[in-house]
């Protein structure tokens, strides 16, 4: 019996570990996930239930039980009613096909479907995960017990079965609750670290790592489709004065608010990132040079007119300089596009700041330099 329990526990824990990797951690499966994802989870849990039936626990030679109901509980908790019902149908139909059409198999089919339909009822929003596990386990164990009461006529054997069934289900449920709770906490930490590795901690924008990742992905796609890509490099003018005058805490607040302004101005059609310090960028896919210049000028004037509120309530104004480069007009080499945008930004800062500068291709750079001064 102990060996059978260990085998069943190993099977269930293995399924949960694999399911956590493929369904929960990567796809974030919940009751609001797509029907296709929930269906796949339900089918997978159904297969688990079938495997558990094939590896029954022999309590004594005349008492055999399994933990197929655990598969239904897992579907119900992590994927909701659709997955739960799919899992129960697979388990019930497999019971009839594999073991033949008998009173026991028909009863098992009905019981499985009742479990699949009834389990989600105990997933009410607002109750804790511990309560969900407890309510669903008790419900399924009661329904399973009714089947044994209906099928087993020998009182002594029935009592042995029910005793082993309740103890086994309780132990497995406690083990799985602790394990799934540990996995959920681990997933939250993993998700947090993953987001922090790609997002700027201060502004919530893409950080330079995510910028590089997005840039490489976009340029690969554009090279195949022959599209345009415009790049805006943005830098706050005299930002050191803000830090020196008001302190770094207030400087951080200005950076946060500027990030919001950039998102509001071009976040719907551009990829906004903070590339470090007071430097920001916007990637504009399919954007021609003149369109990029117009967008950059709109960003510049919006920032110039915006009043940045400090923690003290004081309002200050800042200006920005923007360098613009476009593939393939500025350069036909993606690897040099960021360099050209940076050169355009440098040109803007060197020629007075608070302006937009677009540079044409390398060999005619000086003749095709466009300076857009303040209106």
Secondary structure, 3 states (H helix, E strand, C coil): CHHHHHHHHHHHHHHHHHHHHHHHHCCCCCCCCCHHHHHHHHHHHHHHHHHHHHCCEEEECCEEECCHHHHHHHHHHHHCHHHHHHHHHHHHHHHHHHHCCCHHHHHHHHHHHHHHHHHHHHCCCCCCHHHHHHHHHHHHHHHHHHHHHHHCCCHHHHHHHHHHHHHHHHHHHHHHHHHHHHHHHHHHHHHHHHHHHHECCCCCCECHHHHHHHHHHHHHHHHHHCCCEEEEEEEECCHHHHHHHHCHHHHHHHHHHHHHHHHHHHCCCCEEEEEECCEEEEEEECCCHHHHHHHHHHHHHHHHHCCEECCCCCEECCCEEEEEEEECCCCCCHHHHHHHHHHHHHHHHHCCCCCEEECCCHHHCCCCCEEECCC
